[in-house]
Amino acid sequence: MNAQTVEEKVWDEEAGVYKSRYVNKSRVSGWAVPVIGHAHPVPTEPEPAVKDMIPRLEQHIYHRLIELMEQRPVWQRYALLAQFSDADRYEIER
């Protein structure tokens, strides 16, 4: 295995237990950025897949994100990440 591969515990809803999986941390991962055209309405809430994850998020980061989105509903990724501390950015990008 790659040296950057780590074991991660994942909750299996169907079985009701934690299972192990191996994740390559050297690979870029995350959510794809939606493409929004000029005539497209600005999203007002997260996509359903993201919305289901909200209870498991770090709440102080989530509330800061809500504040930033109220100030400005559309951000470039790096401009938005610059609004967070190094520790919070690490948590967001992992």
C-alpha positions in Angstrom: 0.0 0.0 0.0 1.0 3.6 -0.5 2.6 5.2 2.6 -0.1 7.9 2.6 -2.8 5.3 2.9 -4.5 5.2 6.3 -7.2 3.2 7.9 -10.5 5.1 8.5 -13.5 4.0 10.5 -16.8 4.4 8.6 -20.3 4.0 10.1 -22.3 1.5 8.1 -26.0 2.5 8.4 -27.3 -0.9 7.3 -25.2 -3.1 9.6 -25.2 -0.6 12.4 -21.5 -0.9 13.1 -18.2 0.8 12.2 -16.3 -0.7 9.4 -12.7 -0.1 8.3 -11.7 1.2 4.9 -8.4 2.4 3.6 -8.1 5.9 2.2 -5.2 7.4 0.2 -4.6 10.8 1.8 -2.2 11.9 -0.9 -5.1 12.0 -3.4 -7.2 15.1 -3.8 -10.7 14.5 -2.5 -13.8 16.6 -1.8 -16.9 17.9 -3.4 -17.0 19.0 -7.0 -17.7 22.7 -7.4 -21.0 23.2 -9.2 -20.8 25.3 -12.4 -23.1 28.2 -12.3 -23.9 30.2 -15.5 -24.9 33.8 -15.6 -28.6 33.0 -16.0 -28.6 30.3 -13.3 -30.2 31.2 -9.9 -27.8 31.4 -7.0 -28.1 28.2 -4.8 -29.7 29.0 -1.4 -29.0 25.7 0.3 -26.6 22.8 0.1 -27.2 19.9 -2.2 -29.0 16.9 -0.6 -25.8 14.8 -0.3 -24.1 17.7 1.6 -27.2 18.5 3.6 -27.3 15.0 5.1 -23.8 15.5 6.4 -24.5 18.7 8.4 -25.1 17.0 11.8 -21.6 15.4 11.5 -19.8 18.6 10.7 -17.7 20.7 13.1 -20.5 23.1 14.2 -18.3 26.2 14.7 -17.0 25.8 11.1 -20.5 25.3 9.8 -21.9 28.4 11.6 -18.9 30.5 10.3 -19.7 29.3 6.8 -23.3 30.3 7.1 -22.3 33.8 8.3 -20.0 34.1 5.3 -22.7 33.0 2.8 -25.1 35.5 4.3 -22.5 38.3 3.6 -21.7 37.0 0.1 -23.6 34.1 -1.5 -21.0 33.2 -4.1 -17.3 32.7 -3.4 -14.2 31.4 -5.1 -12.9 28.4 -3.3 -9.5 29.9 -2.2 -11.1 33.2 -1.2 -13.6 31.4 1.0 -10.9 29.1 2.6 -8.8 32.2 3.4 -11.6 33.3 5.8 -10.8 30.3 8.1 -7.8 29.6 10.4 -5.2 27.1 9.4 -6.6 24.5 11.8 -10.1 25.0 10.4 -8.8 24.8 6.8 -7.2 21.5 7.6 -10.5 20.2 9.0 -12.4 21.4 5.9 -10.0 19.9 3.4 -9.5 16.5 5.1 
